[in-house]
Amino acid sequence: MASNKKPGTHHVVPNSEGGWDVKRGGAQRASGHFDTKQAAVDRGREISRNAHTEFKIHNRDGRIAQSDSHGNDPRNIKG
């Protein structure tokens, strides 16, 4: 799964041994491991905001459920 992630992203992904991991796109090792998805999302969002990366939250099946941009949005939106 890690091979298709872009370096400018952080992901919350299920861990095969239980719990949830926060990973930078393309990384093999997790930045953090959490018992609950909410704890992983909270920490992952904080990391993503600090790094100005895209933030992808995955479901248990590995599919992306939600995506947020934290300063790396290529679109120029006024308003």
mmCIF file as gemmi writes it, N, C-alpha and C atoms, coordinates in Angstrom:
data_model
loop_
_atom_site.group_PDB
_atom_site.id
_atom_site.type_symbol
_atom_site.label_atom_id
_atom_site.label_alt_id
_atom_site.label_comp_id
_atom_site.label_asym_id
_atom_site.label_entity_id
_atom_site.label_seq_id
_atom_site.pdbx_PDB_ins_code
_atom_site.Cartn_x
_atom_site.Cartn_y
_atom_site.Cartn_z
_atom_site.occupancy
_atom_site.B_iso_or_equiv
_atom_site.pdbx_formal_charge
_atom_site.auth_seq_id
_atom_site.auth_asym_id
_atom_site.pdbx_PDB_model_num
ATOM 1 N N . MET Axp A 1 ? 0.818 -1.192 0 1 0 ? 1 A 1
ATOM 2 C CA . MET Axp A 1 ? 0 0 0 1 0 ? 1 A 1
ATOM 3 C C . MET Axp A 1 ? 0.862 1.256 0 1 0 ? 1 A 1
ATOM 4 N N . ALA Axp A 2 ? 2.025 1.232 0.622 1 0 ? 2 A 1
ATOM 5 C CA . ALA Axp A 2 ? 2.841 2.422 0.755 1 0 ? 2 A 1
ATOM 6 C C . ALA Axp A 2 ? 3.426 2.891 -0.577 1 0 ? 2 A 1
ATOM 7 N N . SER Axp A 3 ? 3.563 2.023 -1.558 1 0 ? 3 A 1
ATOM 8 C CA . SER Axp A 3 ? 4.215 2.393 -2.797 1 0 ? 3 A 1
ATOM 9 C C . SER Axp A 3 ? 3.436 3.408 -3.615 1 0 ? 3 A 1
ATOM 10 N N . ASN Axp A 4 ? 2.117 3.513 -3.46 1 0 ? 4 A 1
ATOM 11 C CA . ASN Axp A 4 ? 1.341 4.449 -4.265 1 0 ? 4 A 1
ATOM 12 C C . ASN Axp A 4 ? 1.075 5.77 -3.552 1 0 ? 4 A 1
ATOM 13 N N . LYS Axp A 5 ? 1.646 5.985 -2.4 1 0 ? 5 A 1
ATOM 14 C CA . LYS Axp A 5 ? 1.438 7.215 -1.653 1 0 ? 5 A 1
ATOM 15 C C . LYS Axp A 5 ? 2.471 8.249 -2.067 1 0 ? 5 A 1
ATOM 16 N N . LYS Axp A 6 ? 2.045 9.488 -2.191 1 0 ? 6 A 1
ATOM 17 C CA . LYS Axp A 6 ? 2.934 10.562 -2.609 1 0 ? 6 A 1
ATOM 18 C C . LYS Axp A 6 ? 3.667 11.132 -1.393 1 0 ? 6 A 1
ATOM 19 N N . PRO Axp A 7 ? 4.895 11.623 -1.592 1 0 ? 7 A 1
ATOM 20 C CA . PRO Axp A 7 ? 5.675 12.152 -0.473 1 0 ? 7 A 1
ATOM 21 C C . PRO Axp A 7 ? 5.022 13.349 0.217 1 0 ? 7 A 1
ATOM 22 N N . GLY Axp A 8 ? 4.181 14.097 -0.465 1 0 ? 8 A 1
ATOM 23 C CA . GLY Axp A 8 ? 3.549 15.262 0.12 1 0 ? 8 A 1
ATOM 24 C C . GLY Axp A 8 ? 2.253 14.941 0.817 1 0 ? 8 A 1
ATOM 25 N N . THR Axp A 9 ? 2.145 13.75 1.395 1 0 ? 9 A 1
ATOM 26 C CA . THR Axp A 9 ? 0.92 13.333 2.061 1 0 ? 9 A 1
ATOM 27 C C . THR Axp A 9 ? 1.225 12.664 3.4 1 0 ? 9 A 1
ATOM 28 N N . HIS Axp A 10 ? 0.228 12.682 4.267 1 0 ? 10 A 1
ATOM 29 C CA . HIS Axp A 10 ? 0.227 11.869 5.482 1 0 ? 10 A 1
ATOM 30 C C . HIS Axp A 10 ? -1.051 11.06 5.46 1 0 ? 10 A 1
ATOM 31 N N . HIS Axp A 11 ? -0.976 9.834 5.951 1 0 ? 11 A 1
ATOM 32 C CA . HIS Axp A 11 ? -2.103 8.91 5.897 1 0 ? 11 A 1
ATOM 33 C C . HIS Axp A 11 ? -2.383 8.301 7.265 1 0 ? 11 A 1
ATOM 34 N N . VAL Axp A 12 ? -3.665 8.111 7.568 1 0 ? 12 A 1
ATOM 35 C CA . VAL Axp A 12 ? -4.078 7.286 8.7 1 0 ? 12 A 1
ATOM 36 C C . VAL Axp A 12 ? -4.538 5.974 8.087 1 0 ? 12 A 1
ATOM 37 N N . VAL Axp A 13 ? -3.853 4.895 8.446 1 0 ? 13 A 1
ATOM 38 C CA . VAL Axp A 13 ? -4.131 3.591 7.849 1 0 ? 13 A 1
ATOM 39 C C . VAL Axp A 13 ? -4.286 2.532 8.941 1 0 ? 13 A 1
ATOM 40 N N . PRO Axp A 14 ? -5.092 1.505 8.658 1 0 ? 14 A 1
ATOM 41 C CA . PRO Axp A 14 ? -5.218 0.424 9.641 1 0 ? 14 A 1
ATOM 42 C C . PRO Axp A 14 ? -3.922 -0.38 9.718 1 0 ? 14 A 1
ATOM 43 N N . ASN Axp A 15 ? -3.594 -0.805 10.921 1 0 ? 15 A 1
ATOM 44 C CA . ASN Axp A 15 ? -2.429 -1.655 11.131 1 0 ? 15 A 1
ATOM 45 C C . ASN Axp A 15 ? -2.894 -3.105 11.103 1 0 ? 15 A 1
ATOM 46 N N . SER Axp A 16 ? -2.182 -3.95 10.4 1 0 ? 16 A 1
ATOM 47 C CA . SER Axp A 16 ? -2.589 -5.35 10.255 1 0 ? 16 A 1
ATOM 48 C C . SER Axp A 16 ? -2.614 -6.109 11.58 1 0 ? 16 A 1
ATOM 49 N N . GLU Axp A 17 ? -1.886 -5.612 12.582 1 0 ? 17 A 1
ATOM 50 C CA . GLU Axp A 17 ? -1.862 -6.261 13.89 1 0 ? 17 A 1
ATOM 51 C C . GLU Axp A 17 ? -2.812 -5.609 14.882 1 0 ? 17 A 1
ATOM 52 N N . GLY Axp A 18 ? -3.627 -4.657 14.386 1 0 ? 18 A 1
ATOM 53 C CA . GLY Axp A 18 ? -4.574 -3.956 15.24 1 0 ? 18 A 1
ATOM 54 C C . GLY Axp A 18 ? -4.195 -2.501 15.419 1 0 ? 18 A 1
ATOM 55 N N . GLY Axp A 19 ? -5.194 -1.679 15.645 1 0 ? 19 A 1
ATOM 56 C CA . GLY Axp A 19 ? -4.955 -0.261 15.836 1 0 ? 19 A 1
ATOM 57 C C . GLY Axp A 19 ? -4.795 0.465 14.51 1 0 ? 19 A 1
ATOM 58 N N . TRP Axp A 20 ? -4.28 1.681 14.601 1 0 ? 20 A 1
ATOM 59 C CA . TRP Axp A 20 ? -4.153 2.575 13.445 1 0 ? 20 A 1
ATOM 60 C C . TRP Axp A 20 ? -2.794 3.229 13.444 1 0 ? 20 A 1
ATOM 61 N N . ASP Axp A 21 ? -2.242 3.459 12.244 1 0 ? 21 A 1
ATOM 62 C CA . ASP Axp A 21 ? -0.945 4.101 12.089 1 0 ? 21 A 1
ATOM 63 C C . ASP Axp A 21 ? -1.084 5.424 11.352 1 0 ? 21 A 1
ATOM 64 N N . VAL Axp A 22 ? -0.196 6.346 11.677 1 0 ? 22 A 1
ATOM 65 C CA . VAL Axp A 22 ? -0.031 7.575 10.904 1 0 ? 22 A 1
ATOM 66 C C . VAL Axp A 22 ? 1.277 7.396 10.141 1 0 ? 22 A 1
ATOM 67 N N . LYS Axp A 23 ? 1.2 7.519 8.799 1 0 ? 23 A 1
ATOM 68 C CA . LYS Axp A 23 ? 2.384 7.346 7.958 1 0 ? 23 A 1
ATOM 69 C C . LYS Axp A 23 ? 2.519 8.488 6.976 1 0 ? 23 A 1
ATOM 70 N N . ARG Axp A 24 ? 3.734 8.862 6.703 1 0 ? 24 A 1
ATOM 71 C CA . ARG Axp A 24 ? 4.019 9.807 5.621 1 0 ? 24 A 1
ATOM 72 C C . ARG Axp A 24 ? 3.966 9.016 4.32 1 0 ? 24 A 1
ATOM 73 N N . GLY Axp A 25 ? 3.459 9.631 3.259 1 0 ? 25 A 1
ATOM 74 C CA . GLY Axp A 25 ? 3.356 8.955 1.973 1 0 ? 25 A 1
ATOM 75 C C . GLY Axp A 25 ? 4.686 8.377 1.531 1 0 ? 25 A 1
ATOM 76 N N . GLY Axp A 26 ? 4.708 7.101 1.18 1 0 ? 26 A 1
ATOM 77 C CA . GLY Axp A 26 ? 5.909 6.426 0.722 1 0 ? 26 A 1
ATOM 78 C C . GLY Axp A 26 ? 6.755 5.813 1.823 1 0 ? 26 A 1
ATOM 79 N N . ALA Axp A 27 ? 6.437 6.1 3.083 1 0 ? 27 A 1
ATOM 80 C CA . ALA Axp A 27 ? 7.24 5.59 4.203 1 0 ? 27 A 1
ATOM 81 C C . ALA Axp A 27 ? 6.856 4.158 4.551 1 0 ? 27 A 1
ATOM 82 N N . GLN Axp A 28 ? 7.825 3.4 4.98 1 0 ? 28 A 1
ATOM 83 C CA . GLN Axp A 28 ? 7.58 2.034 5.448 1 0 ? 28 A 1
ATOM 84 C C . GLN Axp A 28 ? 7.195 2.022 6.93 1 0 ? 28 A 1
ATOM 85 N N . ARG Axp A 29 ? 7.854 2.873 7.713 1 0 ? 29 A 1
ATOM 86 C CA . ARG Axp A 29 ? 7.597 2.928 9.148 1 0 ? 29 A 1
ATOM 87 C C . ARG Axp A 29 ? 6.541 3.974 9.458 1 0 ? 29 A 1
ATOM 88 N N . ALA Axp A 30 ? 5.779 3.715 10.499 1 0 ? 30 A 1
ATOM 89 C CA . ALA Axp A 30 ? 4.748 4.655 10.939 1 0 ? 30 A 1
ATOM 90 C C . ALA Axp A 30 ? 5.361 5.774 11.772 1 0 ? 30 A 1
ATOM 91 N N . SER Axp A 31 ? 4.778 6.954 11.647 1 0 ? 31 A 1
ATOM 92 C CA . SER Axp A 31 ? 5.158 8.083 12.504 1 0 ? 31 A 1
ATOM 93 C C . SER Axp A 31 ? 4.594 7.895 13.905 1 0 ? 31 A 1
ATOM 94 N N . GLY Axp A 32 ? 3.49 7.157 13.979 1 0 ? 32 A 1
ATOM 95 C CA . GLY Axp A 32 ? 2.865 6.88 15.267 1 0 ? 32 A 1
ATOM 96 C C . GLY Axp A 32 ? 1.863 5.754 15.149 1 0 ? 32 A 1
ATOM 97 N N . HIS Axp A 33 ? 1.645 5.034 16.25 1 0 ? 33 A 1
ATOM 98 C CA . HIS Axp A 33 ? 0.668 3.942 16.302 1 0 ? 33 A 1
ATOM 99 C C . HIS Axp A 33 ? -0.322 4.253 17.422 1 0 ? 33 A 1
ATOM 100 N N . PHE Axp A 34 ? -1.61 4.034 17.135 1 0 ? 34 A 1
ATOM 101 C CA . PHE Axp A 34 ? -2.663 4.397 18.088 1 0 ? 34 A 1
ATOM 102 C C . PHE Axp A 34 ? -3.686 3.271 18.178 1 0 ? 34 A 1
ATOM 103 N N . ASP Axp A 35 ? -4.291 3.148 19.347 1 0 ? 35 A 1
ATOM 104 C CA . ASP Axp A 35 ? -5.303 2.12 19.563 1 0 ? 35 A 1
ATOM 105 C C . ASP Axp A 35 ? -6.605 2.444 18.846 1 0 ? 35 A 1
ATOM 106 N N . THR Axp A 36 ? -6.937 3.751 18.75 1 0 ? 36 A 1
ATOM 107 C CA . THR Axp A 36 ? -8.199 4.136 18.132 1 0 ? 36 A 1
ATOM 108 C C . THR Axp A 36 ? -7.95 4.968 16.874 1 0 ? 36 A 1
ATOM 109 N N . LYS Axp A 37 ? -8.89 4.886 15.955 1 0 ? 37 A 1
ATOM 110 C CA . LYS Axp A 37 ? -8.802 5.66 14.726 1 0 ? 37 A 1
ATOM 111 C C . LYS Axp A 37 ? -8.845 7.158 15.041 1 0 ? 37 A 1
ATOM 112 N N . GLN Axp A 38 ? -9.698 7.562 15.977 1 0 ? 38 A 1
ATOM 113 C CA . GLN Axp A 38 ? -9.826 8.981 16.311 1 0 ? 38 A 1
ATOM 114 C C . GLN Axp A 38 ? -8.513 9.554 16.837 1 0 ? 38 A 1
ATOM 115 N N . ALA Axp A 39 ? -7.813 8.8 17.676 1 0 ? 39 A 1
ATOM 116 C CA . ALA Axp A 39 ? -6.524 9.266 18.196 1 0 ? 39 A 1
ATOM 117 C C . ALA Axp A 39 ? -5.511 9.42 17.058 1 0 ? 39 A 1
ATOM 118 N N . ALA Axp A 40 ? -5.517 8.482 16.116 1 0 ? 40 A 1
ATOM 119 C CA . ALA Axp A 40 ? -4.62 8.564 14.96 1 0 ? 40 A 1
ATOM 120 C C . ALA Axp A 40 ? -4.974 9.754 14.078 1 0 ? 40 A 1
ATOM 121 N N . VAL Axp A 41 ? -6.262 9.993 13.864 1 0 ? 41 A 1
ATOM 122 C CA . VAL Axp A 41 ? -6.711 11.127 13.046 1 0 ? 41 A 1
ATOM 123 C C . VAL Axp A 41 ? -6.294 12.439 13.697 1 0 ? 41 A 1
ATOM 124 N N . ASP Axp A 42 ? -6.491 12.563 14.993 1 0 ? 42 A 1
ATOM 125 C CA . ASP Axp A 42 ? -6.127 13.794 15.697 1 0 ? 42 A 1
ATOM 126 C C . ASP Axp A 42 ? -4.638 14.088 15.566 1 0 ? 42 A 1
ATOM 127 N N . ARG Axp A 43 ? -3.798 13.093 15.799 1 0 ? 43 A 1
ATOM 128 C CA . ARG Axp A 43 ? -2.342 13.282 15.704 1 0 ? 43 A 1
ATOM 129 C C . ARG Axp A 43 ? -1.907 13.471 14.253 1 0 ? 43 A 1
ATOM 130 N N . GLY Axp A 44 ? -2.484 12.694 13.352 1 0 ? 44 A 1
ATOM 131 C CA . GLY Axp A 44 ? -2.146 12.815 11.937 1 0 ? 44 A 1
ATOM 132 C C . GLY Axp A 44 ? -2.493 14.184 11.377 1 0 ? 44 A 1
ATOM 133 N N . ARG Axp A 45 ? -3.631 14.722 11.773 1 0 ? 45 A 1
ATOM 134 C CA . ARG Axp A 45 ? -4.034 16.061 11.32 1 0 ? 45 A 1
ATOM 135 C C . ARG Axp A 45 ? -3.048 17.113 11.834 1 0 ? 45 A 1
ATOM 136 N N . GLU Axp A 46 ? -2.612 16.967 13.074 1 0 ? 46 A 1
ATOM 137 C CA . GLU Axp A 46 ? -1.632 17.897 13.64 1 0 ? 46 A 1
ATOM 138 C C . GLU Axp A 46 ? -0.307 17.828 12.863 1 0 ? 46 A 1
ATOM 139 N N . ILE Axp A 47 ? 0.155 16.627 12.582 1 0 ? 47 A 1
ATOM 140 C CA . ILE Axp A 47 ? 1.398 16.443 11.823 1 0 ? 47 A 1
ATOM 141 C C . ILE Axp A 47 ? 1.248 17.036 10.421 1 0 ? 47 A 1
ATOM 142 N N . SER Axp A 48 ? 0.126 16.749 9.775 1 0 ? 48 A 1
ATOM 143 C CA . SER Axp A 48 ? -0.119 17.236 8.418 1 0 ? 48 A 1
ATOM 144 C C . SER Axp A 48 ? -0.169 18.759 8.365 1 0 ? 48 A 1
ATOM 145 N N . ARG Axp A 49 ? -0.805 19.37 9.331 1 0 ? 49 A 1
ATOM 146 C CA . ARG Axp A 49 ? -0.857 20.84 9.38 1 0 ? 49 A 1
ATOM 147 C C . ARG Axp A 49 ? 0.537 21.429 9.53 1 0 ? 49 A 1
ATOM 148 N N . ASN Axp A 50 ? 1.341 20.843 10.402 1 0 ? 50 A 1
ATOM 149 C CA . ASN Axp A 50 ? 2.706 21.34 10.623 1 0 ? 50 A 1
ATOM 150 C C . ASN Axp A 50 ? 3.581 21.164 9.389 1 0 ? 50 A 1
ATOM 151 N N . ALA Axp A 51 ? 3.354 20.089 8.638 1 0 ? 51 A 1
ATOM 152 C CA . ALA Axp A 51 ? 4.168 19.789 7.455 1 0 ? 51 A 1
ATOM 153 C C . ALA Axp A 51 ? 3.564 20.355 6.17 1 0 ? 51 A 1
ATOM 154 N N . HIS Axp A 52 ? 2.357 20.927 6.258 1 0 ? 52 A 1
ATOM 155 C CA . HIS Axp A 52 ? 1.653 21.482 5.09 1 0 ? 52 A 1
ATOM 156 C C . HIS Axp A 52 ? 1.48 20.439 3.993 1 0 ? 52 A 1
ATOM 157 N N . THR Axp A 53 ? 0.969 19.271 4.369 1 0 ? 53 A 1
ATOM 158 C CA . THR Axp A 53 ? 0.771 18.174 3.419 1 0 ? 53 A 1
ATOM 159 C C . THR Axp A 53 ? -0.712 17.856 3.262 1 0 ? 53 A 1
ATOM 160 N N . GLU Axp A 54 ? -1.013 17.037 2.262 1 0 ? 54 A 1
ATOM 161 C CA . GLU Axp A 54 ? -2.353 16.489 2.111 1 0 ? 54 A 1
ATOM 162 C C . GLU Axp A 54 ? -2.539 15.435 3.202 1 0 ? 54 A 1
ATOM 163 N N . PHE Axp A 55 ? -3.757 15.296 3.691 1 0 ? 55 A 1
ATOM 164 C CA . PHE Axp A 55 ? -4.04 14.344 4.773 1 0 ? 55 A 1
ATOM 165 C C . PHE Axp A 55 ? -5.129 13.394 4.313 1 0 ? 55 A 1
ATOM 166 N N . LYS Axp A 56 ? -4.816 12.1 4.271 1 0 ? 56 A 1
ATOM 167 C CA . LYS Axp A 56 ? -5.733 11.07 3.79 1 0 ? 56 A 1
ATOM 168 C C . LYS Axp A 56 ? -6.095 10.126 4.934 1 0 ? 56 A 1
ATOM 169 N N . ILE Axp A 57 ? -7.389 9.959 5.169 1 0 ? 57 A 1
ATOM 170 C CA . ILE Axp A 57 ? -7.874 9.062 6.214 1 0 ? 57 A 1
ATOM 171 C C . ILE Axp A 57 ? -8.489 7.849 5.543 1 0 ? 57 A 1
ATOM 172 N N . HIS Axp A 58 ? -7.961 6.672 5.847 1 0 ? 58 A 1
ATOM 173 C CA . HIS Axp A 58 ? -8.399 5.434 5.223 1 0 ? 58 A 1
ATOM 174 C C . HIS Axp A 58 ? -9.394 4.691 6.116 1 0 ? 58 A 1
ATOM 175 N N . ASN Axp A 59 ? -10.258 3.919 5.489 1 0 ? 59 A 1
ATOM 176 C CA . ASN Axp A 59 ? -11.161 3.014 6.206 1 0 ? 59 A 1
ATOM 177 C C . ASN Axp A 59 ? -10.409 1.738 6.547 1 0 ? 59 A 1
ATOM 178 N N . ARG Axp A 60 ? -11.047 0.861 7.278 1 0 ? 60 A 1
ATOM 179 C CA . ARG Axp A 60 ? -10.45 -0.422 7.652 1 0 ? 60 A 1
ATOM 180 C C . ARG Axp A 60 ? -10.071 -1.239 6.414 1 0 ? 60 A 1
ATOM 181 N N . ASP Axp A 61 ? -10.834 -1.083 5.299 1 0 ? 61 A 1
ATOM 182 C CA . ASP Axp A 61 ? -10.535 -1.83 4.07 1 0 ? 61 A 1
ATOM 183 C C . ASP Axp A 61 ? -9.413 -1.196 3.249 1 0 ? 61 A 1
ATOM 184 N N . GLY Axp A 62 ? -8.855 -0.082 3.721 1 0 ? 62 A 1
ATOM 185 C CA . GLY Axp A 62 ? -7.739 0.555 3.047 1 0 ? 62 A 1
ATOM 186 C C . GLY Axp A 62 ? -8.118 1.658 2.075 1 0 ? 62 A 1
ATOM 187 N N . ARG Axp A 63 ? -9.405 1.786 1.753 1 0 ? 63 A 1
ATOM 188 C CA . ARG Axp A 63 ? -9.841 2.83 0.833 1 0 ? 63 A 1
ATOM 189 C C . ARG Axp A 63 ? -9.887 4.175 1.538 1 0 ? 63 A 1
ATOM 190 N N . ILE Axp A 64 ? -9.608 5.248 0.78 1 0 ? 64 A 1
ATOM 191 C CA . ILE Axp A 64 ? -9.615 6.6 1.349 1 0 ? 64 A 1
ATOM 192 C C . ILE Axp A 64 ? -11.046 7.025 1.621 1 0 ? 64 A 1
ATOM 193 N N . ALA Axp A 65 ? -11.31 7.4 2.865 1 0 ? 65 A 1
ATOM 194 C CA . ALA Axp A 65 ? -12.64 7.837 3.284 1 0 ? 65 A 1
ATOM 195 C C . ALA Axp A 65 ? -12.749 9.35 3.3 1 0 ? 65 A 1
ATOM 196 N N . GLN Axp A 66 ? -11.634 10.029 3.595 1 0 ? 66 A 1
ATOM 197 C CA . GLN Axp A 66 ? -11.65 11.483 3.718 1 0 ? 66 A 1
ATOM 198 C C . GLN Axp A 66 ? -10.273 12.016 3.354 1 0 ? 66 A 1
ATOM 199 N N . SER Axp A 67 ? -10.265 13.212 2.775 1 0 ? 67 A 1
ATOM 200 C CA . SER Axp A 67 ? -9.014 13.849 2.388 1 0 ? 67 A 1
ATOM 201 C C . SER Axp A 67 ? -9.085 15.333 2.726 1 0 ? 67 A 1
ATOM 202 N N . ASP Axp A 68 ? -8.028 15.848 3.334 1 0 ? 68 A 1
ATOM 203 C CA . ASP Axp A 68 ? -7.951 17.259 3.695 1 0 ? 68 A 1
ATOM 204 C C . ASP Axp A 68 ? -6.647 17.832 3.159 1 0 ? 68 A 1
ATOM 205 N N . SER Axp A 69 ? -6.68 19.111 2.836 1 0 ? 69 A 1
ATOM 206 C CA . SER Axp A 69 ? -5.481 19.805 2.392 1 0 ? 69 A 1
ATOM 207 C C . SER Axp A 69 ? -5.039 20.765 3.491 1 0 ? 69 A 1
ATOM 208 N N . HIS Axp A 70 ? -3.76 20.706 3.822 1 0 ? 70 A 1
ATOM 209 C CA . HIS Axp A 70 ? -3.22 21.569 4.88 1 0 ? 70 A 1
ATOM 210 C C . HIS Axp A 70 ? -2.069 22.391 4.317 1 0 ? 70 A 1
ATOM 211 N N . GLY Axp A 71 ? -2.403 23.303 3.418 1 0 ? 71 A 1
ATOM 212 C CA . GLY Axp A 71 ? -1.402 24.219 2.892 1 0 ? 71 A 1
ATOM 213 C C . GLY Axp A 71 ? -0.724 23.748 1.631 1 0 ? 71 A 1
ATOM 214 N N . ASN Axp A 72 ? -1.13 22.63 1.071 1 0 ? 72 A 1
ATOM 215 C CA . ASN Axp A 72 ? -0.513 22.123 -0.14 1 0 ? 72 A 1
ATOM 216 C C . ASN Axp A 72 ? -1.562 21.984 -1.244 1 0 ? 72 A 1
ATOM 217 N N . ASP Axp A 73 ? -2.537 22.86 -1.229 1 0 ? 73 A 1
ATOM 218 C CA . ASP Axp A 73 ? -3.627 22.79 -2.204 1 0 ? 73 A 1
ATOM 219 C C . ASP Axp A 73 ? -3.205 23.5 -3.486 1 0 ? 73 A 1
ATOM 220 N N . PRO Axp A 74 ? -3.127 22.772 -4.611 1 0 ? 74 A 1
ATOM 221 C CA . PRO Axp A 74 ? -2.678 23.394 -5.848 1 0 ? 74 A 1
ATOM 222 C C . PRO Axp A 74 ? -3.686 24.352 -6.467 1 0 ? 74 A 1
ATOM 223 N N . ARG Axp A 75 ? -4.929 24.32 -6.031 1 0 ? 75 A 1
ATOM 224 C CA . ARG Axp A 75 ? -5.961 25.193 -6.589 1 0 ? 75 A 1
ATOM 225 C C . ARG Axp A 75 ? -5.879 26.584 -5.969 1 0 ? 75 A 1
ATOM 226 N N . ASN Axp A 76 ? -6.183 27.591 -6.74 1 0 ? 76 A 1
ATOM 227 C CA . ASN Axp A 76 ? -6.226 28.966 -6.25 1 0 ? 76 A 1
ATOM 228 C C . ASN Axp A 76 ? -7.687 29.352 -6.068 1 0 ? 76 A 1
ATOM 229 N N . ILE Axp A 77 ? -8.175 29.239 -4.854 1 0 ? 77 A 1
ATOM 230 C CA . ILE Axp A 77 ? -9.579 29.512 -4.556 1 0 ? 77 A 1
ATOM 231 C C . ILE Axp A 77 ? -9.677 30.831 -3.792 1 0 ? 77 A 1
ATOM 232 N N . LYS Axp A 78 ? -10.471 31.742 -4.325 1 0 ? 78 A 1
ATOM 233 C CA . LYS Axp A 78 ? -10.659 33.009 -3.641 1 0 ? 78 A 1
ATOM 234 C C . LYS Axp A 78 ? -11.887 32.926 -2.743 1 0 ? 78 A 1
ATOM 235 N N . GLY Axp A 79 ? -11.862 33.681 -1.657 1 0 ? 79 A 1
ATOM 236 C CA . GLY Axp A 79 ? -13.039 33.732 -0.801 1 0 ? 79 A 1
ATOM 237 C C . GLY Axp A 79 ? -12.775 33.458 0.557 1 0 ? 79 A 1
